[in-house]
Amino acid sequence: MTDDKRRRYSAPVVDGVGKSASRAMLRAVGFQDEDFQKPQVGIASTWSMVTPCNMHIDGLATEAGAGADEAGGKSVIFNTITVSDGIANGTEGMKYSLVSREVIADSIETTAGCEGFDGLVAIGGCDKNMPGCIMGLARLNRPSVFVYGGTIQPGENHTDLVSVFEAVGAYAKGDKNLIEVKQIEETAIPGPGSCGGMYTANTMASAIEAMGMSLPGSSAQNAVSDTKKADCEAAGRKVLELLDKDIKPSDVMTREAFENAITVVIALGGSTNAVLHLIAMASTIGVELSLDDFVRIGKRVPVLADLRPSGHYMMSELVAIGGIQPLMKTLLDAGLLHGDCLTVTGKTLAENLADVAPYPENQDIIHALDNPIKPDSHLRILYGNLAPTGAVAKITGKEGTYFTGRARVFHSEEEAQARIMDDTVVAGDVIVIRYEGPKGGPGMREMLTPTSAIMGKGLGNDVALITDGRFSGGSHGFVVGHVTPEASEGGPIALVEDGDEITIDAESNTITLTISEEEMEKRRDRWQPPEPKYRRGVLAKYARLVNSASEGAVTDDF
C-alpha cells in the first residue's frame, strides 16, 4: 500500500506538541508505535441492549476489527445509537424511529469525519440501522463495507414478533385467551437477531447486498452463527483491499446498483419501507431515484418469495437453502439485474454470482420465474387526487387489487387503534390515519399496531387503511402509506371527511377521493395548518428539516 493511500483521510495534526498530544491520546486507547503508520479502519457498531436485533453486535464488531488488524490496518471501534421499533410501535416513542436513521447517519459521519478514519465497516441489525449506516458511509465516501447483524431464529410454533401483535387483535376478537397471548409473547423472540420475516430489516439487508455494499451472503445469515462471525472478519479485511484499490461507495452505489436493489426487494416481496430508504440512500450518494423508478422496474419483476408477512416462511428458512444468492443468479440469468455493477468484493455482481449453485430441488420458498407468486411488483406506487405526489401500497394480490369504501377519519394512530379495538371500525371502511407524516407526526410512525389489530380481528379482507405515516415490514392487508403531500402540509388527505368514498385501484395504480374539485377547493380554503407538536429537541429539529416521504424523508437536502 502506497503512502498516499495509507492515511489519505487522516485527521489533521500539527508538528511538535500537537502531534505528540494526538499520539498520546491514541496510545491510551491501545495504539503502539507501529500502528501510527497503518490505515485506520473505523468499525461503526450499532450495539445496544435496547433490542435483540442489536444485542450481539458488540461481538461482531470485535470480529470485524480483528479482520482489519490482521490485514494490516488499525481498527477503532465506535458506537452509534439504535432504537427498537418493535418496542416503540403503537406509542409516542415511535416518532423517534425514522428520526434515528438520520441520527445514525449523522453520528457515523461526525465520528469518522472528526477522527479521520481511512475506511469503515458499519454493522447494523435493525430497521433504521441499515439505511442510516449506508447514508453515513455515502456522505463520507471512503472505502467501506456494510455488514448485516443477521436474522433471528423462529419462536415456538413458527412465531415471531408480528405473531404477538396479531395475537392481541385475536384476543380482542375473542379467538385467543390471555394465557395463549402470554405464551406467544414469552416464546416468539428466542434470542439475538432481527425480526424473522421479510420485514424491513431483512428487506434492507437484502437490498444492500444486491446493491453491492455487503459481501456476498451477508444478508442471509443467522445472527448467532460462525458464518456471521466470518462475514464480519472478512469485511474488516476487505476494507484494506478497497483502500488499496481506491474503491469507494460512490463507485458501488450507482443508479444501476439501485435498480438491482429494487429488483431484489420486489422478488423477495419486501417491505414498503424499502421505497423510502432506497430513495434516501440514493439522494445521499447523489443518484437520481424516484417513485416512478419503482413503477418502471415493478412492471417486469415478479414476486417469487413466499416469505412472511404475506407468505409462510421465515428468513432463517431461506438461509438454510442458500439465502438470496441463488435468487440473484436466477434474476441475472433472466436479464433482470445489471451484472456489470462493481461491488465491495472488487469484482462485478456477475463475477460474484458466477459459481453460485441453484436452490435445492423441491424447495418451495422461492418460486420459479415461470411460476411466480405475483407476475409483477407488490409495491404499488399510487397517484390520484388523494395523493398527487404519490403513495406507496403493498398489494400482494391476496388482499385483492381493488377496494372502494367509506372513509373513517382519525387524526392519530392511537385514536384509530382504539376504534378498531372497540368495533367502531367495520367491514367496508377505509381507515384514514393522518397527521402522522414526516413533518406532521413528526417522524412518520409505522402503523403496525392498527394493521395487526385489523388482521387479528379478522378484518384483513374487509377494510383498507391509508395514511401519511408508513408501515412496518410486518404489516399486511389492504394498506396504503406514504400519502403525499402529507396532511400537515395541506395535502388532500387533510381534507377527507367521514363518509367520503375512497377508491384504491392497484391495477390502474390510482387512489381517488370521490368528491368534486369544487368541494375539494372549499375544504382547502377552510383548512388551517396545525400547530407544531414540538418546539424544542430532536423531533422539533426533524420536523423543520425533513423533506417529503416521496423524496426519502431526508434532513440534509437543502
Buried (B, 14 or more C-beta within 10 A) or exposed (E): BEEEBBBBBBEEEEEEEEEEEBBEEBEEEEBEEEBBEBBBBBBBBBBBEBBBBBBBBBBBBBBBBBBBBEBBBBBBBBBBBBBBBBEBBBEBBBBBBBBBBBBBBBBBBEBBBEBBBBBBBBBBBBBBBBBBBBBBBBBBBBBBBBBBBBBBBBBEEBBBBBBBBBBBBBBBBEEBEEEEBEBBBEBBBBEBBBBBBBBBBBBBBBBBBBBBBBBBBBBBBBBBBEBBBBBBBBBBBBBBBBBBEEBBBEBBBBBBBBBBBBBBBBBBBBBBBBBBBBBBBBBBBEBEBBBEBBBBBBEBBBBBBBBBBBBEBBBBBBBBBBBBBBBBBBBBEEEBBBBEBBBBBBBBBBBBBEEBEEBEEEBEBBBEBEEBBBEBBBBBBBBBBBBBBBBBBBBBBBBEBEBBBEBBBBBBBBEBBBBBBEEEBEEBBBBBBBBBBBBBBBBBBBBBBBBBBBBBBEBBBBBBBBBBBBBBBBBBBBBBBBBBBBBBBBBBBBBBEEEBEBBBBBEBBBBBBEBEEEEBEEBEEEEEEEEBBBEEEBBBBBBEBBBBBBBBBBBBEE
